[in-house]
Each structure stands twice: as structure tokens, then as C-alpha cells.
Amino acid sequence: IPHSAFRIAHVALGMTLVELLVVLGVVGMILGIGVPALTGYAKQVRLRTTTRQIVGLVSLARSLAIGTRTDHAVVIDSDNREVRVVNLTSGEALEQIVRLPTSVSVEMEVGGQTIEQMEFSFRPSGALTGRSVSLVLADSQKQQTVVVTGTTGAVSVQ
């Protein structure tokens, strides 16, 4: 039996430079397509997260007004880009604060009119002290509206 009949084929254990460049090119194309889509998604998530946080804070203010039998206000500080709850009897602000991302803007509407004083308060009954309030949160592409009903203090997102 000749020696060449038992010859074992050499198996390449590494990758050639061409294979490596092809893989890097494919990865680069995937990143080039995916990164812009991810940044748009991140903005949408930021708006939804901020909306949820504000709904939670407004609901907390209503619950505190009912539970402590004192008026509590939701104050939107556009200069510091914060939303906070203040006990109107003691003047004390809660530790819970929602910080607004720079990409999200907030406007407050009462009766369809945008108002400058961005503050509303809950009575011990859970109702608002005035008419229904809409908080319009928006980024460059979408907007969400948090509605607080005046007579019941119910909070909803539209």
C-alpha cells in the first residue's frame, strides 16, 4: 500500500484575512443600518417612560391628598425641568421628583388653552381644585397627553 493513500487532509484552524474582512464588512453594514433605528426607538422609550413617571407622580399626589386629608399640588418647574409634589399645608416638597429629559417638552392645558402657571392641586376628596387638566408631553416625533379629570381626579393617558 502506497504511503500517499493514508494521507490526511490538512484542516485550516484559522481564518484568512479575506474572511475576516468580509465578516467585518457585514458587521459594519448591520451597525450602519441598526444604529439610526435604535436612536429613534430610544427617543420613543424616553417619552413613554417620562409619561409613566408623571402619571405615577400625579396619582401619588392624589393619594396623598386623600390619605393625609390635606391639599397636595403637582408643580412643573420648566426652568429646572422637574415635576414634583408639594404639600400645600406645610409647603414641604416630596422627595420623589420626575426629571424631564431634554428631548421631552411639557405644556399644561386647561379647557384647551395653554397656561403659564404649570401647577394644579388635589383636594382631600381626590378632586382637582379647578377644571380638568391636560399635560401634553412631546418629543420631535410624537406626543402623549396625561389627562386629570377635575371632578374625580382620575388620571388617564391619551
Secondary structure, DSSP 8 states (H G I E B T S, - for coil): --GGGG-------S--HHHHHHHHHHHHHHHHHHHHHHHHHHHHHHHHHHHHHHHHHHHHHHHHHHHHTS-EEEEEETTTTEEEEEETTT--EEEEEEE--TT-EEEEEETTEEES--EEEE-TTS-BSSS-EEEEEE-SS-EEEEEE-TTT--EEE-
